Amino acid sequence: MIALAVAVLMVVLPLLHLALSKVPRTPLRVIHILLLYALVFGVGVIGLPLGFVPHVFFPDKAAELIGWAPSPFQLEVGFHDGAHNFFTIFSDGFIGVWLLVLLYLYYRQGGFQK
């Protein structure tokens, strides 16, 4: 449920940002704002509550929820999840594709040439 809410926020909030902003909406700016929100929400927000926090601070409960025995490797998994986690199937598909599309569009608009 958290992943679904994050996916909605990472699309709706940048659109609100662009609608309320007084800066001209060039294609490069629109893609830049969409990409920024996608990275912050799709990678950062998903990784903290669904991966980092449970595995680092509640390793026994996290292991139980995923059907594994508690392990010292959970700390490693928690730090990995805190950095680059795509937790659910929905997140894997939507967030991954969304980021790739935005990165491609950003490149096509000359966003990496500056």
Rosetta blueprint (number, residue, H / E / L):
1 M L
2 I H
3 A H
4 L H
5 A H
6 V H
7 A H
8 V H
9 L H
10 M H
11 V H
12 V H
13 L H
14 P H
15 L H
16 L H
17 H H
18 L H
19 A H
20 L H
21 S L
22 K L
23 V L
24 P L
25 R L
26 T L
27 P H
28 L H
29 R H
30 V H
31 I H
32 H H
33 I H
34 L H
35 L H
36 L H
37 Y H
38 A H
39 L H
40 V H
41 F H
42 G H
43 V H
44 G H
45 V H
46 I H
47 G H
48 L H
49 P H
50 L H
51 G H
52 F H
53 V H
54 P H
55 H H
56 V H
57 F H
58 F L
59 P H
60 D H
61 K H
62 A H
63 A H
64 E H
65 L H
66 I H
67 G L
68 W L
69 A L
70 P L
71 S L
72 P L
73 F H
74 Q H
75 L H
76 E H
77 V H
78 G H
79 F H
80 H H
81 D H
82 G H
83 A H
84 H H
85 N L
86 F L
87 F L
88 T L
89 I H
90 F H
91 S H
92 D H
93 G H
94 F H
95 I H
96 G H
97 V H
98 W H
99 L H
100 L H
101 V H
102 L H
103 L H
104 Y H
105 L H
106 Y H
107 Y H
108 R H
109 Q L
110 G L
111 G L
112 F L
113 Q L
114 K L
